Amino acid sequence: MPSYDLRVNGSVRRVDSSDADKPLLYVLRGLGLTATKFGCGLGQCGACTVLADGMAGQSCQMTIADAQGKAITTLEGLGSASKPHPIQAAFIEHQVPQCGYCTSGMIMSAAALLAKKQQPSEDDIRIALEVNLLKKFASLAGPSSRAAR
Ligand code: FES
């Protein structure tokens, strides 16, 4: 069975799979990285968002073969309870999670934006989080702006 060496949260993880098209989402969850959620499975909801070489992407649409050679970051690798990423700290401070299911994907998209643009506008934030956001989450632009300061 073919093996894939994936760089996930700074560690190399060897994964055996007979299916090169296996979604990265399933691989990550199989590795116990369950902050990455299955939502739609169609690349439309953003619940499965991870960083691949610093770019936000939907892991349900990325195959294990696509992920090989890229630095994959999940919510577990972004920060820790004692040292949260600034966007994680802002989400906690502003009690953003609501039900929490989609929060991981939102944080990953916001973190990718802040890595690329330290002073994003509200429009930048809305565009970057578009895949993650339903209209009711538009208020997240405020906490994300404050995290950028
Ligand atoms: S599960 Fe909805 S975009 Fe991946």
Residues whose N, C-alpha, C, O or C-beta is under 5 A from the ligand:
A	BS01	FES	K37 F38 G39 C40 G41 L42 G43 Q44 C45 G46 A47 C48 Q58 C60
